[in-house]
């Protein structure tokens, strides 16, 4: 062996070193808490973009990078998740922007399967809201560490101690502030860094499209500059010290406490500090447990989890991209992988790094990275890809649908396009498609978590598949998982119907309401009626 070969790191050592540089995280929040604006601001401070957009900007102002769909720009909401990859201070950050609207919770859940940490974004005036609570429960079920960012401190809001109490009382997460605001919400002066006592004051740039100007002061200088507002903040910090609310990494990584930072994403106040916190605190990739309960170390041969499939990101090419979280090993473009579900080979000639809708060819990727595999017609969310040593990760569960409608193509001559569109949207996970022998294939039943999913389906059928369609809503409001015996027992039951979910063949029993469900369950105690993930009670 030559001296050069002896000094070259072993393959798994090199992979583990690269994995240690990765931070893969998502931002979760209630709608309008400023999630997409924060995503854009983080990319701005990492120098990944030159100017930040805003969801609620003036007419003609460009939208945020992560909101690339026409419907997202038109409505000012995030409809589909997006992957942004950039480097910062020697780290490779994979930031997954997620839909905040409750109607698109299922897409957010799939994204949370692919990250190692989450930023829980709170509105300073509203605190913990319904959708934030629901998404936090998903984080808790996956044992994801959570960093809290209290946003919109430049606007009137609640007291910071009150917000900390709410976090601890409502979700049982012990808040440990990393910095502390000087000035009440709406009169934001700056932030005190608890670990060193340094005070940072901010000056907004015109329009908030560039990084805010930062000035740093010693405690004495800060007291002279800010007066009583600074003294109040110091007194509050003394109280936090007395109750022991300090950063504790073991409890943070265990999902028992949450580092808390304050700021305002729109004018870019405190965003750089949040980026530093994610670089320092967020865990790197770790071994992922396979379906048979065996952990797959990051240094093992390549494996990846498909957590999202998106078609027509580039309308000119009508392609289909599978988003894959690299779980272990080194990915090299062109390598032939194995599709765990079918055992068939899968070529990776067209692999790309994603930045919103923009892409560039990626030749190499490591655990924690997200890659886009183009023209991945055989892949669907929850699939596993591997090289050399076989592995299959647990499938990603589907959310319980609460809205149901029959969809029909308005033009019989476009039925072929209609059917292709329905199949495409089904495999992407945009909506669940149900069918039965009684209803036939001409008018499938769509099952959605929220009604806005139906709007997305109709919009995409018309604009991507030239198949204008219409909906007839059904009088069902909840679903339960059943089996063949249950389907036979419920045949002809009033206020109930059993349909087959096309994607996985699962039998779903639909009910008009919980009272009808309870009555049927009481009359048929032996029938299987299992709740689905995040289902209505």
GIBEL-V630243 format. One record per residue. N is the residue number from 0. D_FIRST is the distance of its C-alpha to the first C-alpha in Angstrom with 2 decimals. Layout:
n->(N/N)
d_first->(D_FIRST/D_FIRST)
This chain:
n->(0/1/2/3/4/5/6/7/8/9/10/11/12/13/14/15/16/17/18/19/20/21/22/23/24/25/26/27/28/29/30/31/32/33/34/35/36/37/38/39/40/41/42/43/44/45/46/47/48/49/50/51/52/53/54/55/56/57/58/59/60/61/62/63/64/65/66/67/68/69/70/71/72/73/74/75/76/77/78/79/80/81/82/83/84/85/86/87/88/89/90/91/92/93/94/95/96/97/98/99/100/101/102/103/104/105/106/107/108/109/110/111/112/113/114/115/116/117/118/119/120/121/122/123/124/125/126/127/128/129/130/131/132/133/134/135/136/137/138/139/140/141/142/143/144/145/146/147/148/149/150/151/152/153/154/155/156/157/158/159/160/161/162/163/164/165/166/167/168/169/170/171/172/173/174/175/176/177/178/179/180/181/182/183/184/185/186/187/188/189/190/191/192/193/194/195/196/197/198/199/200/201/202/203/204/205/206/207/208/209/210/211/212/213/214/215/216/217/218/219/220/221/222/223/224/225/226/227/228/229/230/231/232/233/234/235/236/237/238/239/240/241/242/243/244/245/246/247/248/249/250/251/252/253/254/255/256/257/258/259/260/261/262/263/264/265/266/267/268/269/270/271/272/273/274/275/276/277/278/279/280/281/282/283/284/285/286/287/288/289/290/291/292/293/294/295/296/297/298/299/300/301/302/303/304/305/306/307/308/309/310/311/312/313/314/315/316/317/318/319/320/321/322/323/324/325/326/327/328/329/330/331/332/333/334/335/336/337/338/339/340/341/342/343/344/345/346/347/348/349/350/351/352/353/354/355/356/357/358/359/360/361/362/363/364/365/366/367/368/369/370/371/372/373/374/375/376/377/378/379/380/381/382/383/384/385/386/387/388/389/390/391/392/393/394/395/396/397/398/399/400/401/402/403/404/405/406/407/408/409/410/411/412/413/414/415/416/417/418/419/420/421/422/423/424/425/426/427/428/429/430/431/432/433/434/435/436/437/438/439/440/441/442/443/444/445/446/447/448/449/450/451/452/453/454/455/456/457/458/459/460/461/462/463/464/465/466/467/468/469/470/471/472/473/474/475/476/477/478/479/480/481/482/483/484/485/486/487/488/489/490/491/492/493/494/495/496/497/498/499/500/501/502/503/504/505/506/507/508/509/510/511/512/513/514/515/516/517/518/519/520/521/522/523/524/525/526/527/528/529/530/531/532/533/534/535/536)
d_first->(0.00/3.82/6.69/8.27/6.26/6.52/10.10/10.98/13.48/13.59/16.21/18.97/18.48/18.91/21.87/23.47/23.25/24.98/27.45/28.42/29.69/31.98/35.64/37.55/41.26/44.71/48.13/50.97/54.65/58.21/59.46/60.46/58.58/56.60/53.35/52.68/53.85/51.38/48.57/49.49/49.80/46.31/44.89/47.03/45.77/42.14/43.08/42.40/46.00/48.49/51.68/52.47/54.99/57.22/58.64/62.11/62.17/65.01/65.89/63.49/60.72/57.46/56.10/52.97/49.63/48.98/52.45/52.00/54.37/57.86/59.50/57.48/58.62/62.18/62.57/60.46/58.50/54.99/55.15/51.54/48.34/46.03/42.42/41.67/38.16/37.65/35.61/37.15/35.91/32.24/33.02/33.31/36.73/37.81/41.58/43.56/47.23/49.48/53.12/55.44/58.43/59.10/59.63/55.92/54.63/52.74/50.50/49.86/49.01/46.37/44.81/44.80/42.64/39.90/39.91/38.81/41.78/45.22/47.58/51.12/53.46/57.01/60.09/61.60/65.07/64.37/61.63/60.29/61.62/61.70/58.69/56.58/57.50/56.64/53.20/52.53/53.30/50.54/48.12/49.28/48.80/45.16/44.68/43.82/44.03/46.78/47.36/51.03/52.24/56.01/56.90/60.02/60.84/62.62/65.28/67.80/66.35/66.31/65.64/61.96/62.72/64.58/61.57/59.33/61.92/61.98/58.22/58.34/61.58/60.98/57.31/56.51/53.70/53.89/53.82/52.00/52.80/50.15/52.73/56.51/59.03/61.69/64.81/66.01/64.86/66.57/66.60/62.89/62.27/58.61/56.06/55.39/51.79/52.26/49.19/50.14/53.76/53.23/55.68/54.87/57.75/57.44/59.27/59.34/58.63/61.15/60.81/57.83/55.54/53.31/51.74/54.41/54.82/53.80/55.30/54.21/56.64/56.79/59.00/61.94/61.67/61.44/64.55/66.49/65.41/65.92/68.52/69.62/67.04/64.27/66.15/66.52/62.78/62.03/64.49/62.82/59.42/60.98/62.19/58.72/57.34/60.06/59.22/55.48/54.52/51.21/47.82/46.04/42.57/42.46/45.84/44.99/41.85/43.96/46.57/49.23/49.66/49.34/48.69/51.64/51.83/54.87/55.41/56.76/54.57/57.10/57.45/53.79/54.75/52.07/49.63/46.96/47.16/46.71/43.60/42.23/43.13/41.29/38.20/38.45/40.03/39.16/36.42/33.23/32.33/32.16/31.65/34.39/36.25/36.49/39.76/39.05/38.54/34.77/33.03/30.33/27.78/26.97/23.24/24.09/23.96/26.59/30.22/33.25/36.96/39.60/42.24/44.37/45.37/47.39/49.02/50.47/48.76/48.96/52.45/51.85/49.17/50.42/46.91/45.79/42.99/41.33/40.13/36.99/35.67/31.89/31.56/27.87/24.60/23.86/26.48/25.81/28.87/29.22/27.51/29.75/30.84/33.14/36.60/37.09/40.87/40.93/37.53/37.58/34.77/35.13/33.77/32.99/33.44/36.00/34.59/36.17/36.31/39.92/42.19/45.59/46.60/44.25/40.83/37.78/34.90/31.98/28.53/26.68/28.18/27.28/29.26/32.65/32.93/35.77/35.34/38.09/37.70/40.38/42.64/41.62/44.77/43.44/42.48/44.80/44.58/42.93/40.61/36.95/34.09/30.70/27.45/25.73/27.24/31.06/33.11/36.62/38.03/41.73/44.08/45.80/49.44/52.32/54.99/58.51/60.67/64.11/65.51/66.21/67.63/68.19/66.88/68.58/68.09/71.18/70.91/70.72/69.40/66.27/65.50/62.36/60.93/62.18/60.43/57.15/57.45/58.22/55.22/52.98/54.33/54.07/50.37/49.71/51.53/54.16/56.78/57.07/58.92/61.18/63.19/65.56/67.43/70.64/69.58/67.63/64.97/67.32/67.58/64.59/64.77/62.56/61.61/60.62/60.00/62.19/64.61/62.67/60.16/63.04/63.56/59.93/60.29/63.51/62.17/59.01/60.92/63.29/60.96/57.82/59.42/62.98/64.43/67.00/67.58/69.78/69.64/72.05/71.26/71.56/73.21/70.21/68.51/65.97/63.77/62.57/60.08/61.85/61.40/63.32/65.88/66.42/66.87/69.56/71.31/71.41/72.60/75.75/75.64/77.38/75.19/71.95/69.76/66.50/64.09/60.64/57.79/56.31/52.74/52.13/55.36/56.43/60.19/61.73/65.27/67.01/69.96/72.62/72.31/71.43/74.95/74.72/71.32/72.78/75.81/73.83/71.41/74.44/76.04/72.82/71.03/68.77/67.38/63.82/63.92/60.65/60.20/57.47/55.22/57.34/60.43/64.00/65.76)
